Amino acid sequence: MDEDIIEKAERYVAQRNRRLSGRLGFGIHGIVFETEGNADPGFSALKIHREEEPYARERDIYERLMEHGVFELSGFRVPQLLASDDDLLALEMTVVKPPFVLDFAGAYLDWPPEFSDEIWEAWEDKNREQFGDDWPMAQTILSELEDFGIHMHDPSPSNIRFR
């Protein structure tokens, strides 16, 4: 399956006179590559998704953030959407350095997930444990996202990075 993602990434950069210059990360929803311009200098992040639904959610969330001019939340940088390709399930974004918040493929737009009180309690315990002393700031960021109708139910230290 990763071969399919790599092929899509290569097609994407070829169409835009760019090249793949490394891998920035990977996860359940896809792989993030670093791209570099062939003619113009500059790097970008290219996320190729495995499935259409998480791609569409993440694209729509980045578009919502762009509509509201969101570049950061409580001092945490938010990547800016540069381009998207619905056929290749591709999002091209600016590269950000910590502190940052990114990866919205698992988030909900305009409505929160419906979980039982027990599940929410376990969610809170898990996040308190994984974020430690940083959990109050992570909660602030999650609250700011909710102000834009974005409900991130899968925060982690990899997508809300402090340092």
Summary of the structure (lengths in Angstrom):
residues: 163
radius of gyration: 16.1
end to end distance: 31.7
largest distance: 54.0
contacts: 458
relative contact order: 0.15
helix: 37%
strand: 28%
